[in-house]
Amino acid sequence: MRTKSDLPPETPPDSRDIPVESELDQISRNIEAVLDFYARENQKISRSQRIMEGIGSFIGQPVFLGIILFFIAFWILANIVLRRLGMGEFDPPPFSWLQGIVGLGALLTAVVVLSKQNRFARIEEQRAHLDLKVNLLTEQKSAKLIDLLEELRRDLPNVKDRHDPEAAALQQSMNPELVLAALDERSESDKKLKPAGKTTEDV
């Protein structure tokens, strides 16, 4: 009979599996957060907006172009046939009724497309704000890590302590207001230096 000491030792769990699982969990949480964001934005869409976007999706398909061309050709051909048969034309050349219908359709199409673009622009603005917040938080974390590494380097007895001006500058967190002010000042100076009447493409 085999005793407990004769049994092979239990294999300890691979420690490399733990970071992989936690990384997968973090990826899953990030994906769920993004999907929840788009789900919330989708719930905010009104019924009229959904109808307009449905029309816009149909307008963007190639079949809609074929329908327009068929309608115009049928309209012109019907007037020509009626004139050949000696009957009264409902829209004689230059087809003013047809031009009015096409113009009205173009106006409605522009309104539908602009309505959809405005909603997407609001979503992109929210994403830009989120990206800015994440970047600022990442910059603060990086500055804190550099601060901790510099403190560790000063405390370790086997590491030569020296002053690193670049590391000292990176320890300071970025001030968003100063950066925005510098960007505004740079844009204003670029406008003053650019010759009047010339664009970037002309240079």
Residue pairs with C-beta under 8 A, 6 or more apart in sequence:
41 123
45 53
45 119
49 115
49 119
52 112
52 115
52 116
53 112
53 115
53 116
53 119
55 112
56 112
56 113
56 115
56 116
58 64
59 109
59 112
59 113
68 102
68 105
72 98
72 102
75 91
75 95
75 98
76 95
76 98
78 90
79 89
79 90
79 91
79 92
79 93
79 95
82 88
82 89
82 90
83 89
83 92
90 97
91 97
91 98
136 174
136 176
139 173
139 174
140 173
142 170
143 170
143 171
143 172
143 173
143 174
146 167
146 170
146 171
147 171
150 164
150 167
150 168
150 171
153 159
153 161
154 161
